[in-house]
Amino acid sequence: MSLVSLYDEASLWMTPSGAKDGKLFSELPVPEYGSEEVTNGGFDTDSNWTKGSAWTISGGTANFDDTSNSGLSQSKSFTAGKTYQISFKITQGSGSIAFLSSNGVTTYVGYETYGIGIHSVTFDYSTGSGFQIFGSSFLGGSFSIDNVSVKEVLVGDGDFTFSRGSNLAATRVGPTGLIEKGRENLFTQSNNFGHSDWNVKAGTFTQGVADPNGGDNAWSWTATNTDPYLYQSGKSVSGVSALSIWVKGVGSTIGASFEIRTGATPYKNITLTGDWQRVEHFNTNTSTTSVGFEYGNPAVAGDVVHIYQAQYEIGLAATDYIESGATTGKAGLLENEPRLDYSEGATCPSLLLEPSRTNLIGYSEYFNAWSKSNASVVFGNLSPEGLNNSYKLTENTAISQHKIEIGGSILNSQAYTFSVMAKAAGRNWIQLRSNITGGNTFFNLSDGTIGTDSSASSSIEAVGDDGWYRCSVTGVSSGTQNTTFVYLANADGSNSYDGDGTSGALIYGAQLEQGSYPTSYIPNHSGGGSVTRGADGMNNSSLGLTDCTFFVDFVPLSSVMGLLDFYDNSNARIFYIAINSIKYLQFNSVQGGTIGDVLGPLTIGNRYKLAFTLNASTGDITIFINGTKYNTYSTTISSLNKILQVSSFGYYNNTEFNQILAFPTALTDSECIKLTTL
């Protein structure tokens, strides 16, 4: 049988390519569902549902008016250990919805914000009674809902769901080669200036003005006295943030001033013109602020400006506008989404799964806050993110060291990795130093090589676009205080020389993390605090396999990692694959039968193709790796129902997945050898 024919026999086929709404799509499985659990899910009549105070049923929909926290419920009985799918349609508005038991004791699906459109979520039932759609007035948003359906999942869609905790700290390298982040517009009602979320002094607002995108969604802001301003309060950002808004002068306001400000403090004052311009500014905050805009100063009653699309976000540069409503707007790479990574110029992505890590460097991009010695920094250069948010580190004319540095607290006798992204700008060499053993390495930014190196764990790799490299050093700490340094350096391996006053290097994205290898960049815009990226988790609950073959094409990014866990129909873990501290591939049966180390030591960064077959009647598992049959082992396993990729027995996620296949039959030895041959 050819390899193409083997692929045709797969019952689950995951290749990192398509992702949406927190799922990574698989191919081949056809979902099957049980009977309908909900009565009158189309709301054709005002019956069968118990309505909370904020709910009505009319016009063929159930309607939540956002006046109180309350639910819409039915008495239903679910079966423990079963998976159920909830599908529904939001026909009007948007709001935060949770799905609970009818008495509100058990949460099936926690709060999520849903807009107009068709949505579906799944839950594994364990306890509780009944079914309730719960709307939150606290989180905000009125909406109408229709076509509510709850059915048992008999055969799943094969798609993989993901978890990473509730943070926007993860990044990836996108298909264009640029670093992508999660983004959030902290303003609510960001283009609805007549809403009560905006505090207004001396102004009235009317929508329907021609906007810079060719529509008519801009607003006319008319002054009612000499001091018109507009703001939102309670915006808590500790660190660096960026504000932006489109603005245009009209008549007498052409040539007048327009301010971006927090409280009484103006941060940027520009002159209005008769054309649209996006006003952008970043600043540092240390506490909760009132963020807004003012014009005229003084204005005359009746003066008018046009405004459009306000945005307040963490970071040093205003990014593409994100619409927000009752809740903040989010875009880019978000929590609970797969990271399909295109590092090192890949044309096809791999699925990046990493452990939780913390960036201990505050102001990881804001190098103005770092101490400088015989050097200066200038903001506004193109970064690996594709924005003008990197700094140029420039030497002065002293015969000395030219460097920047920042301190922080660490644990004693632990492994740490310090990294920064850099690009030559007159100087082709930099040196990274840190108070860790071996943390002292020179890097050549002209050809991506390592020079004088006292650390065997130093690394350099191309990142972003046009000559950017990520340089890193790893070592063991010898105390609890640490200072990280970035030096400009000479080609002779010296960090002390006669500077010319103009040469230097572009720098971006510094990171200090506890661990023996660098993980993907974690933005930390706080002024001294730390930012943690949650561990990536991957889950598929639709295998339902007895006699089967399972295949995974992967790249280990470090030793000591959990590769995959497998569960039975009762959601009990029965089997896992991991890599131990000496880089051996381990297979272990939790329910019975020991396999242990199979192959090693593996080479970190190399590609491996692994397959195993399960004979359900005997529990025998036969393992194949890179075109070789290794052995057959006896266990008591009789089925595989769910895949889960999380930390296992203290091992951490740190893997790139190229492909995952599952076959509903035990392939022959020759077929498995063909499948796993590199």
Secondary structure by P-SEA (a helix, b strand, c coil): ccaaaaaaaccbbbccccccccbbbbccbbbbbcccccccccccccccccccccccccccbbbbccccccccbbbbbbbccbbbbbbbbbccbbbbbbbbccccccccccbbbbccbbbbbbbbbccccbbbbcccccccccccccbbbbbcccccccbbbbbccccccccccccccbbbbbbbcccccccccccccccccccccccccccccccccbbbbbbccccccccccccccccbbbbbbbbbbccccccbbbbbcccccccbbbbbccbbbbbbbbbcccccccccccccccccccbbbbbcbbbbbcccccccbbbbccbbbbccccccccccccccccccccbbbbccccccccccccccccccccccccccccccccccccccccccccccccccbbbbbbbccbbbbbbbbbbbccccbbbbbcccccccccccccccccccccccccccccccccbbbbbbbbbbbcccbbbbbbbbbcccccccccccccbbbbbcbbbbbcccccccbbbbccccbbbbbcbbbbbbcccccccbbbbbbbcccccccccbbbbcccccccccccccccbbbbbbbccccccccccccccccbbbbbbbbbcccccbbbbbcccccccccccccccccbbbbcccccbbbbbbbcbbbbbcccccaaaaaaaacc
